[in-house]
Amino acid sequence: MSDHLVFAAPPPVLLPIAGRSEQYPVNRIFCVGRNYAEHAKEMGFEVDREAPFYFTKPASAYAPSGGTIAYPPGTQNCHYEMELVVALGGPAYKVSKDRAMDAVFGYACGLDMTRRDLQIAAREKGRPWDLGKAFENSAVIAPLTEADGFGPLAGKPIELKVNGETKQNASLDDLIWSVPELISHLSGFYHLKAGDLIFTGTPAGVGPVKTGDKLIGTIDGCEPVEITIGDAD
């Protein structure tokens, strides 16, 4: 088959799974915008409860937890955004909220790294956010925890520390749109399937990173996400 390709196909993007030798192949990465009220306010927006909205990242944006990523090119204002990541393990198309969780394989701590200056510039011109959101190493994800081992979502704290100082601290109860609501809504527009990831939004407290910063994000029941910011390429 490879003889019929003009160049070698990229290898699959694989996430480790805590406690298992098997890996999780990534299909698509969906991200929810402004899904915590206090974060919407700090970004200068009123809370919108009409419907969730989304942007995407390519699977190639994945960076494994525990390493160092280069400060991204083209920006002077790269921000962290700590999030709960939902990993789907089965199909979901036009599913109800009551059935949405049947499609969940597991959860992970994730960092939605954002070129904030480019995102804001695009937003002010009514343009897509791709340059601000969809770039290499912009989806840092810890090893997945299977749903049975994670337990109920209710009441779990979500926190991010930068160089040991707490920057984000909230509860998953603060999500405007819950995980089953997000899966149900998104499944009205896509044939969701195993391998799809959903970044569920970030709490208030986002801010810039600089070379040398160490970020550690935690959610009870998940492996922590850890990353160090290296020099620019």
C-alpha positions as CSV (number, residue, x, y, z in Angstrom):
1,M,0.0,0.0,0.0
2,S,2.8,2.4,0.9
3,D,4.1,2.0,-2.7
4,H,1.1,4.0,-3.8
5,L,1.8,7.1,-1.6
6,V,3.8,10.0,-2.8
7,F,5.3,10.3,0.7
8,A,5.1,8.3,4.0
9,A,1.8,8.7,5.9
10,P,2.2,10.2,9.3
11,P,2.1,7.8,12.2
12,P,-1.1,7.6,14.3
13,V,-1.4,9.9,17.3
14,L,-1.6,7.6,20.3
15,L,-2.4,8.5,24.0
16,P,-1.2,6.4,26.9
17,I,-3.9,4.9,29.1
18,A,-3.1,4.7,32.9
19,G,-2.6,1.1,34.0
20,R,-2.8,-0.4,30.5
21,S,-0.3,-1.3,27.8
22,E,-2.8,-0.5,25.0
23,Q,-2.9,3.0,23.7
24,Y,-5.8,5.2,22.6
25,P,-5.7,6.4,18.9
26,V,-6.8,10.0,18.5
27,N,-9.2,10.9,15.7
28,R,-10.4,14.5,16.2
29,I,-10.0,17.1,18.9
30,F,-13.1,19.3,19.6
31,C,-12.8,22.2,22.1
32,V,-15.6,24.1,23.9
33,G,-15.3,27.9,24.2
34,R,-16.2,29.9,27.4
35,N,-17.7,27.0,29.3
36,Y,-17.1,28.5,32.8
37,A,-18.9,31.7,33.7
38,E,-16.0,33.3,35.4
39,H,-13.7,32.7,32.5
40,A,-16.2,34.2,30.1
41,K,-16.3,37.3,32.3
42,E,-12.5,37.6,32.5
43,M,-12.4,37.5,28.7
44,G,-14.9,40.3,28.6
45,F,-18.0,38.4,27.6
46,E,-21.4,37.8,29.1
47,V,-22.3,34.2,29.8
48,D,-24.0,32.7,26.8
49,R,-26.4,29.9,27.8
50,E,-28.1,29.6,24.4
51,A,-25.9,26.9,23.1
52,P,-22.2,25.8,23.4
53,F,-19.8,26.7,20.7
54,Y,-16.7,24.9,19.5
55,F,-13.3,25.2,17.7
56,T,-11.0,22.3,16.7
57,K,-7.4,21.4,16.9
58,P,-5.7,18.8,14.6
59,A,-4.6,15.5,16.2
60,S,-1.0,16.7,15.4
61,A,-1.4,19.4,18.1
62,Y,-1.0,16.7,20.7
63,A,2.0,16.9,23.1
64,P,2.5,14.3,25.8
65,S,2.6,15.3,29.5
66,G,5.9,15.2,31.3
67,G,8.1,16.8,28.7
68,T,9.2,20.3,27.4
69,I,7.5,22.1,24.6
70,A,9.0,25.1,22.8
71,Y,7.5,28.5,23.2
72,P,5.3,28.7,20.1
73,P,6.3,30.8,17.1
74,G,4.4,33.9,16.0
75,T,3.2,35.0,19.4
76,Q,4.3,37.2,22.3
77,N,1.4,36.1,24.5
78,C,1.0,32.4,24.9
79,H,-1.5,31.4,27.5
80,Y,-2.3,28.2,29.5
81,E,-5.9,26.9,29.8
82,M,-6.4,23.9,32.1
83,E,-9.3,21.6,31.0
84,L,-11.0,18.3,31.6
85,V,-10.7,16.2,28.4
86,V,-13.3,13.6,27.5
87,A,-12.2,10.7,25.4
88,L,-14.9,8.8,23.5
89,G,-14.8,5.1,23.1
90,G,-17.9,4.5,21.0
91,P,-20.2,6.2,18.4
92,A,-22.5,9.0,19.3
93,Y,-24.8,10.6,16.7
94,K,-27.9,12.6,17.7
95,V,-27.8,11.0,21.1
96,S,-29.9,12.2,24.1
97,K,-28.3,13.6,27.2
98,D,-29.5,10.4,29.0
99,R,-27.5,8.2,26.6
100,A,-24.5,10.4,25.9
101,M,-22.3,9.0,28.6
102,D,-22.5,5.6,27.1
103,A,-20.0,6.8,24.5
104,V,-17.3,7.9,27.0
105,F,-14.1,5.8,27.3
106,G,-12.3,8.0,29.8
107,Y,-11.0,11.3,30.9
108,A,-7.7,13.2,31.1
109,C,-6.2,16.5,32.3
110,G,-5.4,18.7,29.4
111,L,-3.8,22.1,28.6
112,D,-5.3,24.1,25.7
113,M,-2.3,26.3,24.9
114,T,-3.4,29.5,23.2
115,R,-1.6,32.2,21.2
116,R,-3.8,34.8,22.9
117,D,-2.6,37.8,20.9
118,L,-3.4,36.0,17.6
119,Q,-6.8,34.7,18.9
120,I,-7.9,38.2,19.9
121,A,-6.7,39.8,16.7
122,A,-8.7,37.2,14.7
123,R,-11.7,37.6,16.9
124,E,-11.8,41.4,16.5
125,K,-11.8,41.0,12.8
126,G,-14.5,38.3,12.9
127,R,-12.1,35.7,11.6
128,P,-11.5,32.0,12.7
129,W,-9.3,31.3,15.7
130,D,-7.1,28.7,14.0
131,L,-3.8,30.6,14.3
132,G,-4.5,31.2,18.0
133,K,-5.6,27.7,18.9
134,A,-4.6,25.1,16.3
135,F,-0.8,24.8,16.4
136,E,1.9,22.2,17.3
137,N,2.0,21.3,21.0
138,S,-1.2,23.2,21.7
139,A,-3.0,20.2,23.1
140,V,-1.0,18.8,26.0
141,I,-2.7,15.7,27.4
142,A,-1.9,13.5,30.4
143,P,-2.5,9.7,30.2
144,L,-6.2,8.8,30.0
145,T,-8.1,7.4,33.0
146,E,-10.9,5.0,32.1
147,A,-14.3,6.2,33.1
148,D,-14.9,3.4,35.7
149,G,-11.7,4.4,37.5
150,F,-12.5,8.1,37.3
151,G,-15.8,7.9,39.0
152,P,-18.6,10.5,39.1
153,L,-17.8,14.0,37.7
154,A,-19.7,15.9,40.3
155,G,-17.7,18.0,42.7
156,K,-14.3,17.2,41.4
157,P,-11.8,20.1,41.7
158,I,-9.8,21.3,38.7
159,E,-6.6,23.2,39.4
160,L,-3.5,24.5,37.6
161,K,-0.3,25.6,39.2
162,V,2.5,27.5,37.5
163,N,5.9,27.2,39.2
164,G,4.1,26.0,42.3
165,E,1.6,28.9,42.5
166,T,-2.1,28.2,42.0
167,K,-3.5,30.1,39.0
168,Q,-6.7,28.2,38.3
169,N,-8.9,26.6,40.9
170,A,-12.6,25.6,40.3
171,S,-15.0,22.6,40.3
172,L,-16.3,20.6,37.4
173,D,-19.7,21.6,38.8
174,D,-19.0,25.0,37.5
175,L,-19.2,23.9,33.9
176,I,-22.0,25.8,32.1
177,W,-22.6,22.9,29.7
178,S,-22.1,19.5,31.4
179,V,-20.3,16.6,29.8
180,P,-23.5,14.8,28.7
181,E,-25.0,18.1,27.4
182,L,-21.8,18.7,25.3
183,I,-21.8,15.2,23.8
184,S,-25.5,15.3,23.0
185,H,-25.2,18.8,21.4
186,L,-22.1,18.0,19.4
187,S,-23.5,14.7,18.2
188,G,-26.2,16.7,16.5
189,F,-23.6,18.0,14.1
190,Y,-21.1,15.2,13.8
191,H,-21.0,11.4,13.7
192,L,-18.9,11.2,16.8
193,K,-16.8,8.1,17.2
194,A,-14.1,6.3,19.2
195,G,-11.0,8.4,19.2
196,D,-12.7,11.7,19.4
197,L,-11.6,14.0,22.2
198,I,-13.5,16.9,23.7
199,F,-11.7,19.7,25.7
200,T,-14.6,20.9,27.9
201,G,-13.5,24.5,28.6
202,T,-11.3,26.3,31.1
203,P,-12.0,28.0,34.4
204,A,-11.0,31.6,35.2
205,G,-7.4,32.5,35.9
206,V,-5.8,32.0,32.5
207,G,-2.6,33.8,31.9
208,P,0.7,33.9,30.0
209,V,3.6,31.6,30.2
210,K,7.3,32.2,29.7
211,T,10.4,30.1,29.0
212,G,11.3,28.0,32.1
213,D,7.7,27.9,33.5
214,K,6.6,24.5,34.8
215,L,2.8,23.8,34.7
216,I,1.0,21.1,36.7
217,G,-2.7,20.6,36.2
218,T,-4.8,18.3,38.3
219,I,-8.3,16.9,38.5
220,D,-9.2,14.3,41.2
221,G,-9.2,10.8,39.7
222,C,-6.9,11.7,36.7
223,E,-3.2,11.6,36.1
224,P,-1.8,15.1,36.4
225,V,-0.7,17.0,33.3
226,E,2.8,18.5,33.5
227,I,4.7,20.5,31.0
228,T,7.8,22.8,31.0
229,I,8.0,25.7,28.6
230,G,11.2,25.7,26.6
231,D,12.9,28.3,24.5
232,A,11.3,29.5,21.2
233,D,12.2,27.5,18.1
